[in-house]
Amino acid sequence: MRGSLGTASPPRQRVREAIMDLVLANGVEAITAGMVIERAGVDVAFFEREFGTLEDCYVKVYEENTEAFEQVVDAAFASRYSWRDGLRASAYAAARFIRDHPREVRFGVVQMFSAGERAQLSRERLLHRMVDLVDLGRQELDDPDSMSRGVAESAIGSIYTQLITDLQAGRGTGGAESFVPDLMYVAVRPYLGHEAAAEELTIPPPPERPEGGD
């Protein structure tokens, strides 16, 4: 999935593009609703009807981007029969989404911490959803209750921290796939052991499906 996300109407898409451009250029705290309206070429009534306040606009655009991300990740996970294979498929799907949508990712990650409480709640919801996928690894254990959800939270926290570090350092998102084997090692090892985790370091990436493919 490359390019802009969603199928918004042209005026709505212009607002999406405008707020992302302005936030990435100036930071969340330095922009106003008027700046977004002017850049998008829409009137105040349209903006308020479709988006509400500036904070509403930021959160809506962020949630539209994350919804597209989650759909890709969930579909990849569901396409495999085992937890481990599904997790690997979803990890590569996530990495490729990140690679192909650097602006949306930077908008939603680097600027998120200045975007207000509602944005933080949306971020937490996304992270909890990713933790859910890793935490399913407990079902691979003879006694799922012998391990806490905190193991999955730690794995996702490490991944998210690495993404933030790379973006803040200006390294971009193009190399996201290269981190998947190491991240899979970290995610798999607590549930399936070192041998299975070490195999992840040698498994090649799955082929990419062409756009519009099944």
Summary of the structure (lengths in Angstrom):
residues: 214
radius of gyration: 18.8
end to end distance: 12.7
largest distance: 60.0
contacts: 616
relative contact order: 0.11
helix: 74%
strand: 0%
